[in-house]
Amino acid sequence: MDPVLEMALRLVTATLVGGVIGLNRDLHGKPTGVRTMGLVGLGSALIVVAAGLVGGNGDATRAVQGIVTGIGFLGAGVIVKDSTSDRIHGLTTAASIWLTAALGVTCGLGHWVLALEATGLGFAVLMLGGPIEKGIHRRWPHKPEDPEPPR
């Protein structure tokens, strides 16, 4: 395959799989959506492809390490603790950002089958995980933990 076409295919695929994950987040009214996740996938793939062009696999490996470290900051920005109920919101969205970056890296490396399988699994978890959790909680209600005894 033509190298320029191959690079374009990697970038387009990363953008599309990111958009699929973002679609779920958008449909659930979360702070990320198709655009954000598409850009995370595209950016991750672009870094990997560019690093591979500059120096080969060693540089691509270092680029992947940087993406994995750096994407945590973006994910941390969507995690919020509700001070009134002590509940934490945004963990699934943060995990989705992390998954999208990993999908982008996988597309950037040209592993199409792995990227598509992981996209399908990720989307299935996002679509089915909530109803499964609700069913489990209905069947086995969560008992609040006992407060810690005074010291």
Buried (B, 14 or more C-beta within 10 A) or exposed (E): EEEEEEBEBBBEBBBBBBBBBBBBBBEEEBEBBBEBBBBBBBBBBBBBBBBBEEEEEEBBBEBBEEBBEEBBEBBEBBEEEEEEEEEEBBEBBBBBBBBBBBBBBBBBBBBEEEBBEBBEEBBEBBEEEEEEEEEEEEEEEEEEEEEEEEE
